[in-house]
Amino acid sequence: MKNIIAETKSHICSVIYHAVENIGTKLNIDDEMSKAALGVEIETEIPKEKKHGDFSSNIAMKLTKILKNSPVNIAKALIECMDTNDTYIEKIEIAGPGFINFYLKSSGIYDALKAAYTLGDDFGKLDIGKGKKVMVEFVSANPTGPMHMGNARGGALGDSLASVLEMAGYDVTREFYVNDAGAQIEKFANSLEARYIQALKGEDAVEFSQDWYQGNDIKVHAQNFIEIYGDKYLDCSCEERRAALVAYGLEKNIAKLKTDLENYRINYDVWFNESKIHENGEVAETIELLRNSSLTYEKDGALWFKSTEFGSEKDDVLIRANGFPTYFAVDIAYHRNKFEKRGFDKVINIWGADHHGHVARMKGAMEAIGCDSSKLEIIIMQLVRLVKGGEAVRMSKRTGEMITLSDLVEDIGIDAARFFFNLRQAGSHLEFDLDLAIAQNNDNPVFYVQYAHARIASIIRNLAEEGITLDDIENIDLTLLKEKEETELIEKIISYPNEIYLSSVSMEPSKLTRYVMDLSALFHSFYNSCRVKCDDARLMQARLLLCHTTKNVIKNVFGILKIDAPEKM
């Protein structure tokens, strides 16, 4: 069955395009202007308020500079040129500064509802991505300790965004970048070595620097290492001792990262080790490219990048005076690997707020090595504030340190964690109320939406027990659904593909959490106002199909967010 929503959107775009083709005679513009106007991308969206139509376009405003006319005049001329025969379009109006609003025939929403039901799991799938290769790199926590709240939020955001892009028709790769080389590994080695020696010879045997990793996990690693190897590495060379400790600690930490993320329902396609691009010479190759660009210079024995040309307050070192590359230089090589070596059409990174200053210089570095910086999208994620009992929570009950991802999942569950982290845009600060996340009432948004799904499942199950099941869809008269609560629910359902579109374009999966909350609210209103089981058998069938379709769409959104869709609660 055709996707009526996608088809209608396509029809509207076609109607607009042909109107642009013919607008020249209305506005007395020359052929050059007309040709330029045809090159402007036509965008349509479903307005938030019904009074603004079923679809809306800003094409008149986008054409203002090209056609050298006001948006309202352009909109009027376009409407005069529009042919809406053989479409679902019933009425077209101009609104505000020049928006063109399209109102559909009532038959359109009923056909769209049937399409939504028939498409099932495929409802909402789009082809705007055209199979382009996109990488979403997220979390990428240093393998030197457990994952914290920022990683938990980044994991939920990144994984859900990847799912949205898959729904939009992109070929998506989820990647975790393992920083198994560089300064943090040296710090890890120093920390492990000191705790190892202290465990064997006493805390006074070696001073533990404040710059090293202070967590209890380092002590645990050292103790477990001793249980296996004893004092075997106590009297060997420092290099051999550190290498053995790091090999042991990294293996344990990376295994824990993978386990925790899999438990969080995140499965990566690629775990990419930083050490790989050191070993295969890509870091050296990239540095040579940078040397040959006009954006580097040498000073005090070091190689510098002209970051100030891209808005940074100071230039950045690429190669230290001792000959070792900085993290920035290695990161450039890693991104070159993404584009040049593996051929991704777009790369999306989710970074913490502390990386904000890194964005401009990384895009500048891409240009310096010949990569198109517009293909690199960086999402900056703001901090999470945990609240319990109205007060901020900073400490873990078990470790006495910051709450980890595994702590959170254990305390509130995966569904609540993933849903709550997607409640706000990545760029917004998030206050995470731990009490609310476990509340079994409608104030808890994840409980609210899961209850809507369970309530629909209960309706369908109870009717089936009475021998009432859904008829053949072609025999169901959806025009009987005329109540306000029914039509509002239908309109929300059929807007789902547009929500996928908007979420993929804005790269904000939080739009879908808001959508499913609104959809659930509309269903609860429908449930309270319209009895599904009623004396009119034809109306009951129409309402039953509405229930089935609502349930399917809620489940589809849950699939993207990777939260459970309970049949009973």
Secondary structure by P-SEA (a helix, b strand, c coil): ccaaaaaaaaaaaaaaaaaaacccccccccaaaaaaaaacbbbbbbbcccccccccccccccccccccccaaaaaaaaaaaccccccccccccccccbbbbbbbcaaaaaaaaaaaaaacccccccccccccbbbbbcccccccccccaaaaaaaaaaaaaaaaaaaaccbbbbbbbbccccaaaaaaaaaaaaaaaaaacccccbbbbccccccaaaaaaaaaaaaacccccccccaaaaaaaaaaaaaaaaaaaaaaaaaaacccccccccaaaaaaaaaaaaaaaaaaacccccccccbbbcccccccccbbbbcccccccccaaaaaaaaaaaacccccccbbbbbbccccccaaaaaaaaaaaaccccccbbbbbbbbbbbbcccccccccccccccccaaaaaaaccaaaaaaaaaccccccccccccccccccccccaaaaaaaaaaaaaaaaaaaaaacccccccccccccccccaaaaaaaaaaaaaaaaaaaaaaaccaaaaaaaaaaaaaaaaaaaaccccccccaaaaaaaaaaaaaaaaaaaaaaaaacccccccc
